[in-house]
Amino acid sequence: MSLSLVRDVLRTSSSSFAGPSKRVILPRHRQLPIITIPRCPIHPYSSASTSTSTSSSSSTITSASQVIQKPQPHQHPAFESLATGLSASQPCFGARGDEVELLTSPEMFYGRLIEMIKRAKKRILISSLYIGTEEGELVETIRNALASNPQIRVAFILDYHRSTRLSSSSSSSSSSSSSTSTSSSLPPSTAHLLLPLVEAFPDRCEVWLYRSPKLRGIMEKIVPARYDEGWGTWHGKWYGVDDEVLISGANLASSYFTNRQDRYIHFRSNPSLLSYLTSLTRLFTQYSYLLHHSPPAHISPMYSVPLPNPTMSPTSSASSSSPSSSNPNTNYNSKATLIWPSASIHPRKFHTHALATLTAFQNSWRASNASRSRRVDVDTWFWPVIQAGVLGIKEEEKALGKVWKAVNESYQGDEEGGRVEVDLTSGYFGLYNEYKKQIIDSPAPVKVIAASPKSNGFYGSKGFSRLIPEGYTLLESRFHREAVKRGREWDSEKNVGVRLKEWEKQGWTYHSKGIWLSPSSPRSNPFLTFIGSSNLSTRSLTLDTELSMLMMTSSPSLRKALGQEVITLDKNTKDVGEETWTSEERKVSLLARVLVALGVEGML
């Protein structure tokens, strides 16, 4: 059944997104032939170029069984094996280095996204945790694109809890007339922000809200709405327009466009990649709620949820809600509803179904790797990895395990020419235990950048969340002490060990995450990076649904850009160590220690 579903998903995506009434129907099980899994034929390290590839007509379409070309002398064969191994387990895509651009600032990210939407002709695809309710310009740009071109279809997939959570200003404005005109003029939630698009273009705009199935039963009833996200979120960030794709860790809110540092990679023209992401989005809509402005009468209450309004509690029925009278600028649609798409799939018990369909989906795309490897000018390869621990999907964990294995193998033997250095960063330094172990056990020099408490997005917040920066300080200090205990204290003269730094910039927060591998002898620009939504944390690996990618390149321009990216991030860092942890300003409160001891680390 699951493989048949994948066929329908791929067929649906080929014609972009259909309207809300056009759903993917689960067909009956059919026997499918066994597929031989190919691998990407050209190693990203290799000196393969158009001059060698065009020497004969047969080389323009490379056989999947062709021997991968040898890496350059300064690189280790372990990374040739890594590329082959990744292609044997993941979908693989290729591009030229000059078709890929690393954006360097929040302003560039926002500007590029707006430019892409303005030149849209066929489709707009947005996946994010949420969209800030203040982002009227972004939504208006999408509205203008829809209004000016009847061929454009738009699909959003966002997190259910974050996108339906009512803002504090809207909640208070429903019971108090003292709210400011600015706050009261904003929609009360992301769903309300997007609802006018759904109303205006019901056949061409879809808004899907994914809800993690982990929060269910008695916990679903007793956990306060503010903490629902502690049981998992939709966290993947990809932004596609026609054949262009932006992959990032950034959400779509004002801070991410102004003073919250992240990473962003723009694929200028890669229809295969966008087709993959469109298909993946369509598959996940089977496990998401559809925002509908006026649901059909036949929809069962068991498979629909009223969209919360400021005048109703989340448990109120849709019939008891009414337009907000405290906000004259907004007339909330009391009929707006979130609809579960399939009566045959339980909204809280789809783990097994999702695991089967996602596994078949990835296998289907992996099986077609060879057909996407026919371009002779490719010097950059990338492999998307899905991590959804709640669903049993652990591709990131397995893929990074292969990366660390290759790193360690590069240190075997006496020759230093193939050895590499590792740079790693995470804005939320609750590193997954296996990743901590891999860093400390590796013989490679590893430089780690974490966010300082003041650069943490939760710094200065209210409630228990104010303790989160303290929790990260505790986790950082434990990691550093374990590295020192294991003989991995940083030695700058020998360039060995684990070097821990913190990023801080006045008025900014830090949200970057990723890994870079660079040849160490002699030191040169990175040839591999890990980029995407994953924070490399326990939460990312076990609770959230993530999409990231491993990219390997021999393109001089792209490698230079990767090197500059590391340098730019490093400019606002300073080393931390035992003196940091014992200082008065980094003292960790007893309550923060208790929360970490109770297992909150896994939710950070």
ROMAR-342657 format. One line per 4 residues: number of its first residue (from 1); for each residue x, y, z of C-alpha. Coordinates in Angstrom, 3 decimals. Layout:
N
NUM) X:Y:Z; ...
# end
This chain:
604
1) 0.000:0.000:0.000; 2.710:2.492:0.926; 4.645:2.113:-2.327; 1.454:2.653:-4.276
5) 0.797:5.793:-2.268; 4.219:7.086:-3.242; 3.336:6.659:-6.909; 0.219:8.764:-6.406
9) 2.169:11.365:-4.465; 4.728:11.683:-7.253; 1.997:11.845:-9.863; 0.223:14.598:-7.928
13) 3.368:16.679:-7.492; 4.232:16.578:-11.167; 1.306:18.868:-11.866; 2.028:21.047:-8.844
17) -0.546:21.353:-6.082; -4.197:20.714:-6.631; -6.962:22.482:-4.782; -8.106:21.333:-1.353
21) -10.807:19.135:-2.826; -8.274:17.008:-4.704; -6.863:14.489:-2.270; -4.447:11.603:-2.608
25) -6.462:8.396:-2.210; -4.802:5.362:-0.677; -4.970:2.579:-3.301; -5.008:-1.102:-2.621
29) -1.727:-2.966:-2.238; -0.016:-4.052:-5.450; 3.113:-6.149:-5.826; 6.029:-4.052:-7.115
33) 9.265:-5.289:-8.686; 12.507:-5.216:-6.748; 14.518:-2.100:-7.600; 18.294:-2.065:-7.777
37) 19.617:0.953:-5.914; 22.174:2.980:-7.878; 24.666:5.511:-6.662; 25.681:8.964:-7.786
41) 28.260:8.268:-10.482; 30.620:11.207:-10.138; 32.401:11.736:-6.841; 32.192:15.353:-5.708
45) 35.881:15.412:-4.898; 36.957:14.153:-8.266; 38.639:16.319:-10.834; 35.872:15.368:-13.261
49) 35.070:18.273:-15.539; 33.438:18.906:-18.820; 36.748:18.262:-20.551; 36.932:14.689:-19.281
53) 33.219:14.080:-19.411; 32.820:15.119:-23.023; 35.709:13.080:-24.373; 33.230:10.512:-25.558
57) 29.495:10.412:-26.040; 29.160:7.437:-23.727; 30.434:9.437:-20.784; 27.519:11.882:-20.899
61) 25.283:9.227:-19.409; 27.327:7.506:-16.744; 26.406:3.982:-15.702; 25.446:3.509:-12.079
65) 28.010:0.743:-11.875; 30.864:2.877:-13.214; 33.873:3.104:-10.930; 33.860:6.436:-9.090
69) 36.839:8.565:-10.031; 39.662:8.963:-7.554; 39.742:11.986:-5.285; 42.328:14.699:-5.558
73) 45.671:13.984:-3.827; 44.894:16.084:-0.732; 41.690:14.196:0.024; 41.183:10.796:1.568
77) 39.474:7.805:-0.121; 37.204:7.557:2.959; 35.177:10.433:1.558; 34.825:8.681:-1.775
81) 33.287:5.809:0.170; 31.147:8.293:2.080; 29.660:9.678:-1.152; 28.954:6.155:-2.376
85) 27.399:5.176:0.945; 25.165:8.224:1.073; 23.942:7.588:-2.459; 23.139:4.009:-1.513
89) 20.864:5.149:1.313; 19.541:8.603:0.317; 18.135:10.466:-2.686; 20.971:12.279:-4.435
93) 20.850:15.512:-6.431; 23.490:17.396:-8.367; 24.273:20.961:-9.408; 27.101:23.199:-10.536
97) 28.726:25.253:-7.840; 27.789:28.484:-9.579; 24.109:27.480:-9.361; 24.324:27.420:-5.563
101) 24.622:30.531:-3.416; 25.175:30.842:0.316; 23.350:33.869:1.684; 25.076:35.619:4.555
105) 22.499:37.716:6.404; 18.849:37.794:7.487; 18.257:40.764:5.177; 19.591:38.810:2.179
109) 17.373:35.877:3.118; 14.230:37.991:3.238; 15.098:39.929:0.103; 15.785:36.757:-1.872
113) 12.555:35.135:-0.702; 10.492:38.154:-1.745; 12.273:38.297:-5.141; 11.542:34.613:-5.743
117) 7.853:34.999:-4.950; 7.504:38.063:-7.181; 8.813:36.149:-10.205; 6.727:33.018:-9.523
121) 4.928:31.539:-12.532; 3.790:28.081:-11.428; 4.113:27.253:-7.760; 5.100:28.549:-4.354
125) 5.996:26.098:-1.615; 6.592:27.158:1.986; 7.546:24.869:4.860; 8.360:26.420:8.215
129) 7.671:26.145:11.920; 5.457:29.230:11.678; 5.050:32.629:10.026; 5.113:35.694:12.254
133) 1.768:37.463:12.451; 3.566:40.720:11.671; 4.623:39.455:8.221; 1.902:41.204:6.267
137) 4.262:42.203:3.451; 5.281:38.594:2.841; 1.670:37.414:2.723; 0.646:40.349:0.544
141) 3.429:39.469:-1.911; 2.031:35.939:-2.152; -1.500:37.319:-2.571; -0.343:39.562:-5.424
145) 1.338:36.604:-7.113; -1.883:34.571:-6.908; -4.011:37.474:-8.113; -1.793:38.300:-11.081
149) -1.309:34.754:-12.358; -4.157:32.180:-12.310; -1.642:29.383:-12.962; 0.153:29.761:-9.633
153) -0.575:27.323:-6.836; 0.583:27.859:-3.281; 1.060:25.355:-0.465; 2.105:25.986:3.123
157) 3.008:23.307:5.639; 3.558:24.584:9.167; 3.442:23.398:12.752; -0.059:22.980:14.156
161) 0.572:24.196:17.698; 2.773:27.163:16.838; 0.512:28.304:14.005; -2.745:28.169:15.992
165) -1.362:29.554:19.254; -3.032:32.881:19.984; -0.639:35.748:20.598; -0.650:37.238:24.074
169) -1.667:40.619:22.675; -4.703:39.189:20.894; -5.722:37.189:23.941; -5.480:40.203:26.184
173) -7.209:42.468:23.679; -10.300:40.310:23.808; -10.694:41.076:27.496; -9.127:44.510:27.787
177) -9.462:47.714:25.828; -6.028:48.972:26.828; -4.082:47.145:24.106; -2.232:49.274:21.607
181) -3.565:49.803:18.107; -0.440:48.216:16.657; -0.801:44.915:18.486; -4.576:44.784:18.024
185) -4.231:45.248:14.271; -2.173:42.057:13.915; -3.858:38.696:13.296; -4.068:36.613:16.478
189) -2.187:33.638:15.002; -0.351:32.410:11.907; -3.471:30.549:10.815; -5.501:33.765:10.989
193) -2.793:35.544:8.983; -3.143:33.014:6.163; -6.899:32.489:6.338; -7.701:35.384:3.940
197) -5.527:33.715:1.285; -7.482:30.488:1.680; -10.768:32.391:1.460; -9.727:34.375:-1.618
201) -8.083:31.481:-3.496; -9.699:28.270:-2.195; -8.714:26.220:-5.249; -5.115:27.410:-5.452
205) -3.910:27.979:-1.889; -3.552:25.278:0.748; -2.454:25.686:4.361; -1.530:22.440:6.102
209) -0.711:22.185:9.803; 1.272:19.164:10.977; 0.689:18.004:14.533; 3.145:15.630:16.186
213) 1.326:12.462:17.289; 3.452:12.153:20.429; 1.227:14.448:22.503; -1.947:12.439:23.023
217) -4.123:10.838:25.665; -4.131:12.302:29.145; -1.057:14.437:28.471; -2.880:16.179:25.635
221) -5.549:17.248:28.094; -3.340:18.477:30.925; -0.353:20.089:29.181; -0.816:23.900:28.894
225) -1.022:25.172:25.326; 2.223:27.123:25.692; 4.144:23.877:26.270; 2.512:21.698:23.587
229) 5.598:22.104:21.408; 7.653:20.231:23.992; 6.318:17.009:22.491; 7.526:17.719:18.987
233) 6.993:20.149:16.109; 7.080:20.439:12.349; 10.533:21.994:12.052; 11.602:21.600:8.412
237) 12.310:24.818:6.502; 12.249:24.820:2.732; 11.050:27.589:0.476; 10.479:26.850:-3.206
241) 9.308:28.898:-6.168; 9.065:27.305:-9.623; 12.550:25.730:-9.967; 14.284:27.695:-7.175
245) 14.827:26.392:-3.656; 15.950:28.005:-0.408; 17.014:25.623:2.374; 17.525:27.159:5.798
249) 17.119:26.851:9.529; 15.265:30.168:9.637; 11.560:30.614:10.210; 9.516:33.388:8.613
253) 9.299:36.090:11.267; 10.716:39.583:11.718; 13.699:38.579:13.870; 14.784:36.004:11.273
257) 14.760:38.797:8.685; 16.654:41.359:10.773; 18.803:40.314:13.750; 18.716:36.523:14.167
261) 21.723:34.867:12.545; 21.105:31.655:10.640; 22.296:29.851:7.506; 20.684:29.953:4.062
265) 21.477:28.152:0.826; 19.826:29.084:-2.481; 19.630:26.656:-5.395; 18.917:28.956:-8.333
269) 17.591:26.318:-10.699; 17.042:22.770:-9.567; 13.659:21.444:-10.725; 14.444:17.937:-9.483
273) 15.046:19.172:-5.951; 11.854:21.219:-5.912; 9.916:18.292:-7.338; 11.257:16.169:-4.483
277) 10.268:18.761:-1.862; 6.841:19.212:-3.441; 6.285:15.462:-3.316; 7.521:15.281:0.266
281) 5.169:18.081:1.268; 2.249:16.361:-0.422; 3.051:13.127:1.402; 3.085:14.857:4.794
285) -0.300:16.430:4.104; -1.704:12.944:4.700; -0.776:13.527:8.349; -1.698:17.213:8.646
289) -4.782:19.339:9.200; -6.086:21.457:6.333; -7.130:25.019:7.132; -10.585:25.580:5.645
293) -12.524:28.841:5.743; -15.935:27.148:5.477; -15.885:23.361:5.838; -18.446:21.152:4.071
297) -21.411:20.106:6.169; -20.598:16.400:5.873; -17.270:16.701:7.741; -17.451:14.713:10.966
301) -16.670:16.589:14.204; -14.281:13.740:14.997; -12.022:14.880:12.149; -12.293:18.639:12.494
305) -11.115:21.238:14.982; -12.470:24.796:15.189; -9.770:27.377:14.641; -9.339:29.123:18.029
309) -10.310:32.805:18.056; -9.447:35.381:20.722; -13.071:35.223:21.918; -13.047:31.474:22.419
313) -10.973:29.035:24.400; -9.176:26.271:22.489; -11.803:23.811:23.738; -14.800:25.903:22.692
317) -16.960:24.695:19.860; -17.031:26.520:16.568; -20.688:27.382:17.031; -19.982:29.269:20.248
321) -17.385:31.540:18.682; -18.133:34.928:17.225; -16.196:37.728:15.558; -14.077:39.723:17.944
325) -15.854:42.873:19.001; -12.807:44.366:20.706; -10.868:44.732:17.477; -12.703:46.872:14.927
329) -10.039:46.161:12.279; -10.502:42.404:12.264; -13.545:40.266:11.628; -12.531:36.729:12.556
333) -14.130:33.903:10.622; -16.004:31.877:13.222; -16.493:29.014:10.742; -12.792:28.495:10.058
337) -11.899:24.894:10.772; -8.927:22.554:10.682; -9.876:19.360:8.849; -8.138:15.996:9.162
341) -7.927:14.599:5.600; -8.524:10.874:6.031; -10.940:8.877:8.156; -8.749:5.790:7.664
345) -5.748:7.371:9.423; -6.030:8.274:13.106; -4.756:11.807:13.858; -2.812:10.573:16.886
349) -1.807:7.088:15.711; -0.245:7.412:12.283; 3.334:6.462:13.270; 3.388:3.101:11.493
353) 1.599:4.357:8.403; 3.908:7.365:8.097; 7.043:5.275:8.597; 6.018:2.918:5.796
357) 5.085:5.637:3.317; 8.125:7.826:4.066; 10.468:4.865:3.764; 8.936:3.900:0.429
361) 9.057:7.520:-0.708; 12.761:7.864:0.026; 13.494:4.514:-1.577; 11.646:5.571:-4.715
365) 13.683:8.757:-5.079; 16.893:6.953:-4.200; 16.211:4.392:-6.929; 16.185:7.183:-9.507
369) 19.545:8.654:-8.484; 21.213:7.527:-11.713; 18.696:9.341:-13.894; 19.543:12.598:-12.092
373) 23.283:12.036:-12.549; 23.480:12.529:-16.296; 24.650:16.136:-16.345; 28.302:16.317:-17.312
377) 29.002:19.629:-15.579; 28.010:18.686:-12.031; 30.611:19.377:-9.338; 28.308:19.494:-6.310
381) 26.191:16.707:-4.851; 23.664:16.877:-2.043; 21.627:14.323:-0.140; 18.429:15.316:1.739
385) 18.013:13.562:5.084; 14.762:13.354:7.030; 14.814:13.013:10.808; 11.517:12.287:12.551
389) 12.295:10.338:15.694; 8.640:10.190:16.736; 7.879:8.368:13.463; 10.976:6.150:13.561
393) 12.762:7.988:10.702; 16.449:8.437:11.632; 18.210:9.351:8.396; 20.191:12.269:9.817
397) 21.555:10.182:12.656; 22.681:7.435:10.269; 24.104:9.830:7.670; 26.165:11.803:10.203
401) 27.389:8.527:11.633; 28.857:7.806:8.190; 30.406:11.277:8.092; 32.179:10.820:11.425
405) 33.342:7.368:10.329; 34.973:8.939:7.251; 36.526:11.689:9.401; 38.091:9.097:11.694
409) 39.326:6.966:8.798; 41.141:9.979:7.371; 43.409:9.834:10.450; 44.356:6.203:10.007
413) 47.892:5.681:8.774; 50.898:7.977:8.838; 50.037:10.233:5.916; 48.592:13.600:6.906
417) 47.525:14.730:3.442; 43.967:13.436:3.658; 43.112:14.515:7.189; 40.264:16.912:7.874
421) 39.155:19.444:10.461; 35.571:19.814:11.674; 33.612:22.981:12.410; 30.242:22.535:14.111
425) 27.654:24.969:15.394; 24.236:24.924:17.012; 22.170:27.775:18.368; 20.707:25.386:20.931
429) 23.559:23.431:22.455; 21.669:20.437:23.778; 23.764:18.150:21.555; 22.449:14.670:20.933
433) 24.435:12.221:23.080; 25.748:10.246:20.107; 27.008:13.463:18.511; 28.778:14.450:21.725
437) 30.445:11.052:21.767; 31.496:11.327:18.120; 33.068:14.752:18.706; 35.000:13.656:21.783
441) 36.046:10.272:20.388; 37.252:11.655:17.058; 40.974:12.315:16.521; 40.135:15.331:14.357
445) 40.319:18.902:15.658; 36.750:20.063:16.239; 35.782:23.703:16.675; 32.336:24.220:18.181
449) 30.312:27.446:18.255; 27.365:27.741:20.642; 25.148:30.711:21.459; 26.028:32.800:24.487
453) 23.161:33.194:26.984; 22.447:36.717:25.712; 22.263:35.418:22.138; 19.828:32.671:23.058
457) 16.321:33.295:21.771; 14.887:32.614:25.233; 17.113:35.119:27.050; 14.991:37.419:29.195
461) 11.745:35.526:28.580; 9.125:34.879:31.236; 8.056:31.728:33.015; 10.090:28.543:32.947
465) 11.513:29.443:29.533; 13.693:32.080:31.255; 15.706:29.130:32.627; 16.529:27.727:29.188
469) 19.772:29.730:28.701; 20.918:28.474:32.121; 20.112:24.940:31.051; 22.295:25.335:27.985
473) 25.130:26.699:30.144; 24.913:23.560:32.245; 24.959:21.297:29.188; 27.849:23.234:27.648
477) 29.939:23.039:30.807; 29.357:19.296:31.122; 30.348:18.760:27.497; 33.516:20.828:27.880
481) 34.564:19.087:31.097; 34.009:15.682:29.535; 36.200:16.681:26.578; 38.967:17.814:28.954
485) 38.618:14.650:31.017; 39.019:12.545:27.861; 42.196:14.338:26.836; 40.548:16.506:24.211
489) 41.301:19.907:25.734; 42.063:22.415:22.984; 45.734:22.986:22.177; 46.034:25.981:19.843
493) 49.716:25.388:19.094; 49.180:21.815:17.953; 45.683:22.475:16.585; 44.252:19.415:18.328
497) 41.329:18.771:20.638; 37.893:20.351:20.971; 37.645:24.132:20.949; 34.432:25.573:22.382
501) 33.369:29.125:21.592; 30.253:31.223:22.130; 28.716:33.613:19.611; 27.490:36.992:20.773
505) 26.595:40.162:18.895; 24.924:43.155:20.462; 21.184:43.116:19.809; 21.272:39.806:17.911
509) 20.311:36.218:18.631; 22.005:33.122:17.229; 20.156:30.379:15.360; 22.815:28.928:13.030
513) 23.435:25.222:12.892; 25.570:22.958:10.782; 28.824:21.111:10.155; 31.744:21.841:7.815
517) 34.640:19.529:6.897; 37.882:21.066:5.616; 41.222:19.541:4.606; 43.670:20.207:7.445
521) 47.066:19.715:5.836; 47.341:22.158:4.270; 44.268:23.985:5.560; 41.852:24.863:2.767
525) 38.186:25.640:2.282; 35.436:23.186:3.290; 34.334:20.543:0.821; 31.399:19.174:2.844
529) 28.655:20.811:4.848; 25.551:19.758:6.736; 22.808:22.396:6.550; 19.097:22.588:7.272
533) 16.618:22.729:10.110; 18.221:20.316:12.577; 19.807:21.828:15.685; 21.849:18.607:16.148
537) 20.148:18.392:19.530; 18.399:15.608:21.403; 15.120:17.334:20.644; 15.841:17.523:16.900
541) 16.795:13.868:16.777; 13.951:12.486:18.893; 10.966:14.854:18.825; 10.875:17.279:15.893
545) 10.398:16.550:12.199; 13.481:17.879:10.394; 14.844:18.173:6.889; 18.528:18.852:6.340
549) 21.053:17.965:3.682; 24.636:16.882:3.315; 26.432:18.627:0.474; 29.836:17.794:-0.998
553) 31.503:19.941:-3.620; 34.692:20.375:-5.616; 33.603:23.792:-6.902; 36.290:26.361:-5.960
557) 33.761:29.189:-5.744; 31.337:27.261:-3.552; 34.115:25.980:-1.308; 35.371:29.542:-0.926
561) 31.862:30.634:0.063; 31.679:27.850:2.651; 35.025:28.938:4.051; 33.864:32.545:4.242
565) 30.709:31.410:6.014; 32.789:29.829:8.787; 35.001:32.917:9.054; 31.975:35.221:9.273
569) 30.366:33.209:12.060; 33.668:33.041:13.919; 34.095:36.842:13.950; 31.596:37.264:16.798
573) 32.861:34.425:19.015; 35.071:34.082:22.046; 36.583:31.028:23.709; 34.910:29.627:26.808
577) 36.161:27.172:29.392; 36.350:26.418:33.083; 36.733:30.079:34.010; 33.473:30.761:32.197
581) 31.490:28.132:34.047; 32.729:29.233:37.478; 32.028:32.938:36.928; 29.192:34.515:38.881
585) 27.278:35.620:35.799; 27.120:32.040:34.494; 25.911:30.529:37.733; 23.195:27.930:37.109
589) 20.240:28.042:39.496; 19.013:25.026:41.393; 15.701:25.088:39.544; 17.462:24.959:36.169
593) 19.534:22.006:37.367; 16.414:20.213:38.579; 14.651:20.716:35.245; 17.633:19.338:33.326
597) 17.822:16.389:35.753; 14.137:15.681:35.166; 14.808:15.198:31.470; 13.903:18.606:30.074
601) 17.227:18.430:28.165; 15.467:16.305:25.587; 12.938:19.084:24.968; 15.451:21.942:24.639
# end
